[in-house]
Amino acid sequence: MPTCRICKQVFPQDQFITGNGPRYLVCVRCGVELGFVSAEETPQLYSDEIVRGRTALYARRYGIWMTLFVGWMIFLSMGRGITFWSSAIFVVLLLSSIIIPIRHFLGAARFKAEKVRLTP
């Protein structure tokens, strides 16, 4: 995969503007910022709204997994010593460990549809 010679980031080939001279091996973002192309000429440019939307989409999809992981780590490290709450927290974590994968797989179609909607 080629590297942009301005920002030194690695992108797939479709994220580069075409041309020779100063436009050679310049990614879409750098090309728009430097004035080589306009934003209308680059349909593959991710605007700031699209980037924020995709970040929020991924955070909603995978944030619950991180919460479950942190919950188990806290429970295993210091949650067992609490008399009543250790069993209650264990039951909640156990039910969450069963429900979260089911919700993850059932929400895959909606996630893919929203990702397609947020792809330029």
N, C-alpha and C positions, 0 to 999 in steps of 0.2 A: 504494500500500500504506500502511495507516495506521501511525502511530507511537504507541508506548506513552507515556502522559503521565507515568509514574513514572520509568522507566529510559531513556526517549528512544530506544529501539531500534525499528527498522522490522521488522514481521512481516507475514505474510499474515493475512487476516481470520480464518481458522480458529484462530489462536493467541491470540485475545482472548476474554475472558469477556463474557457478554452482560449487559446491564442498564443502568440509568440512574443518575444521581447519581455517587457515588464509584466505581462499577464501570465507568463509561463509559470506553472506550479504555484499558483496563488489560490488559496481557498476562497470560497464564496464570501465568507465573513470579512476577510481582509480585503478582498476585491471591492466590496461595497464601501468599507471604511476608507480605503485609499482613493476611491472615485474611479476605479477602472471600469466598473459596471454599475448600473442603477439597481435598486432593489426589485424593480418590476421585471428586469431582464433575468433575474435569478429565481426561478420558482422553487428551488431546493433550499433557499435561505430560511433558516429557523429564526423567526422574529422573537423578540423578548416575550411576547404574550404566549407564543407557542411553547417556548422553553419553560416558562413558569407553569403552563398547563400540563405539560408532560412530566415535569418534576412532581407536581401535586398528584398526578395520576399514579406514578410509581410509588410515591410515599403512601398513598392510600392503599395500594395493593400489597406492598411489602412491609409497611410499618407495623402491622399487627404481628407479623412473624418476629420482628425485633422485640416488640413488647413481650411476647410469649417467652422468647429466649432470656430476656432480662429478668422476667418474673421467675423463671426456673432457677436462674443463677442466684438471685436474691434468696429464694426459698432454700436452695441447697446450701448456701453459705451461712445464713443466719436465721432462717425462718423456722427451723425445726425445734428450736429451744422454747418457743412460745407455746404455752399449754393449750388454750382453746383455739387460738388463731392458726396454729400450724395445721391442724386437720381441716379447717375451713379453707385456708389458702391452698392446701393440697388438692381439695375437691375442685375448687375453681380452676386451678391450673390443669388438672386432669381433664375436666370438661372442655376447657379451652383447647387443649391439645387434640381433642377429638373433633371439635366443631370447626376450628380454624382451617384445617386442610380441606374439609368438605366445602366450606364457603369459598376457599381459594379456587378449587377446581370448578365449582358451579359458577363463579364469577369470571371465568376465563373468557367467555364469549363477549361479555360486556366490556372487559378490559381491552380486548383486541379491537372491538368496534370503536371505543373511545380513542385508542392509540392511532387507528387509521384516520379518524376525524382530526386528530392533532398533528398529522404528518403532512407537510407541505407538498 
